[in-house]
Structures are given as structure tokens and as C-alpha cells.
């Protein structure tokens, strides 16, 4: 488990390098900008442990591992480039310690946990969880594994930057901006085992809330539509995902592609299970 935590922390060191050209310059945002960027953060934090529809065992099963990936962020990149042409934030990283637990009657619990990490002015944390029911566990000889999943998350991304707009009298002011995201969603998933390979496909809906806040030495706003220092963006949409698990004795290797709220996220995992 120690090596897995080290692997997770390495992912955050890599994430720090992604912001080497500067943290996001998200300033003077229109309401449309805020909603589109909030969808990108919501996609990044949304729950997954890259699990197929099947349970880990007929009676009980346990999975522990790490996952990592990227969420493509064209809107964050577009707005950042308006203020710094050298900025290049076309994607942001995600990672987590993952766990899955299977109980009788197809009941499964899932957890994805990112501890609070702070690197060079960038902070990140997230907790997501899910309850999955494998409907096909009640069938004698199902052709496919079928599952229903209810999931939620609570996450935060923060960074220090310099704000210069009318609310700062066009003077440079050091500030901290946070994007706090929570979501609730559900999906239907199917999978099929072929020896040690199990591909899966799922579709669902997700609702998210993103609270954006900025603090500094004075009252600061980063919005063009409001002079307030905070705003809540509420979004909802579809979630389509597909992936595959490679089951190798006691280990799983997985990959997953997500299309969520109009955004793309790619994930990979390595885990131990029994």
C-alpha cells in the first residue's frame, strides 16, 4: 500500500509540472465562461474507480489500488490564453486512491479518495463514492453483467494568482481562487467477461454544483456579470463511458474513457483484488 501512495503522490508532482507556465489566469469571467469552466472541473472530480458491472465476488470481494488520468480543459485554456499567451493548460490531472467492496446479492461500495495536496500555490482534494447494484447477480446464467450505480463527490481545486481588474482599481492584487465542486449522478452499466478481459459500457446523468470564491486583501471579483466575490454554477447533463479491465490473478489493470457534460476524461488504474 505504501508504494501505491508514493505512486499517487508522484502523479501530483507531475500535475505540478503541468502548471509550470503559470496557474490558470481565470479573470473577468462572463457567466458563460463560468458555467463552461465549472463543467470541466465537475468532469474532473466526478466519481470513477474504473469498475465494470460485475461484482468482485459472488459473496464478498475487495479491491485496493490507485488511478490517474487527465481531463481536457479547452475553456480553461482559452480564457487563460487571453491573459497570458504562454499559458498552456489544455488538460488538468486527476488521481486517487481507490477501493471497492462487494457484498452478497450484488451490492457493491466504491470509494475514490484524493488527500489534501498543496504544491506551489496549487491545492487539490476530492472524495467520491458510489453504491452499485449488480442486477444480473439475481439471474441464473446472464449473458451480460448489468449494474445500476448511484454516485456522488465533493472536491476542491484552488490556486494563488494575481488579479488586476476594475474591482482592484486596475492594480495587481494577490488572491486565492477556489472552485469547490459537488455532484450527484447515476448510471446503467453493462459488461462482459472474456477470459481475463472485461470490457464495459455505461450511460447516465449527472448534476453538479460549483462554488467559485476569490479572497484577497480587499473585496475582489473575477466576474464581469457580478461584483460579488463568489458565485455558484449549477449544471447537469449526460455521462457516457466505456472501458476495459484486465484481470491478472490478484491484479487489475484498467483504462476508461468518459464523455461527461460535453467534456472528455481519460483514466487508468492499477489495483490489487481478491
VENFEN-V100824 format. One record per pair of residues at least 24 apart in sequence whose ideal C-beta (glycine too) atoms are under 6 Angstrom apart, sorted by sequence separation. I is the first residue (numbers start at 1). J is the second residue. D is the distance in whole Angstrom. If there is no record, write none. Layout:
# VENFEN-V100824
i,j,d
I,J,D
I,J,D
This chain:
# VENFEN-V100824
i,j,d
108,132,4
156,180,5
237,261,4
69,94,5
128,153,4
183,208,4
209,234,5
155,181,5
44,71,4
68,95,4
106,133,6
127,154,6
182,209,5
208,235,5
43,71,5
106,134,3
154,182,5
67,96,5
126,155,3
181,210,5
207,236,4
153,183,5
66,97,6
67,98,5
106,137,3
125,156,5
179,210,6
180,211,4
152,184,5
40,73,5
65,98,5
124,157,6
179,212,6
206,239,5
151,185,5
40,75,6
64,99,5
123,158,4
178,213,5
204,239,5
40,76,6
150,186,5
63,100,4
122,159,5
177,214,5
203,240,5
37,75,5
121,159,6
149,187,5
36,75,4
37,76,6
62,101,6
121,160,4
175,214,5
176,215,5
202,241,5
148,188,6
61,102,4
175,216,4
201,242,5
60,102,6
147,189,5
173,216,5
200,243,6
146,190,5
57,102,5
59,104,6
175,220,5
199,244,5
33,79,6
56,102,4
144,190,5
145,191,5
55,102,4
198,245,5
44,92,6
144,192,5
49,98,4
51,100,6
44,94,5
49,100,6
55,106,6
196,247,5
24,76,5
26,79,6
55,108,6
167,220,5
167,221,5
25,80,5
24,80,5
11,68,5
163,220,5
8,66,5
25,83,4
7,66,5
25,84,5
49,110,5
4,66,5
22,84,6
49,112,6
21,86,5
22,87,6
24,89,6
47,112,6
21,87,6
21,88,5
15,93,4
55,134,5
45,126,5
47,128,4
47,130,5
11,95,4
8,95,6
8,97,6
54,145,4
53,145,4
53,146,6
53,147,4
16,119,4
19,122,6
16,120,6
47,151,4
12,117,5
47,153,5
45,153,5
45,155,4
23,159,4
45,181,5
53,189,4
28,165,6
46,183,6
53,190,6
54,191,6
23,161,5
41,179,5
53,191,4
42,181,5
52,191,4
41,181,5
42,183,6
52,198,5
53,200,6
52,200,4
42,208,4
41,210,6
38,210,4
72,264,5
29,222,6
50,243,6
52,245,5
29,223,6
30,224,5
31,225,5
71,265,4
27,222,5
38,233,4
28,224,5
39,235,5
70,266,6
69,266,5
35,233,5
69,267,4
34,233,5
67,267,6
67,269,4
50,254,4
65,269,6
65,270,6
50,256,5
65,271,2
63,271,5
64,272,5
63,273,4
43,260,5
50,267,6
56,273,6
43,261,5
42,261,6
50,269,5
43,263,4
39,261,4
43,265,5
40,263,5
39,263,6
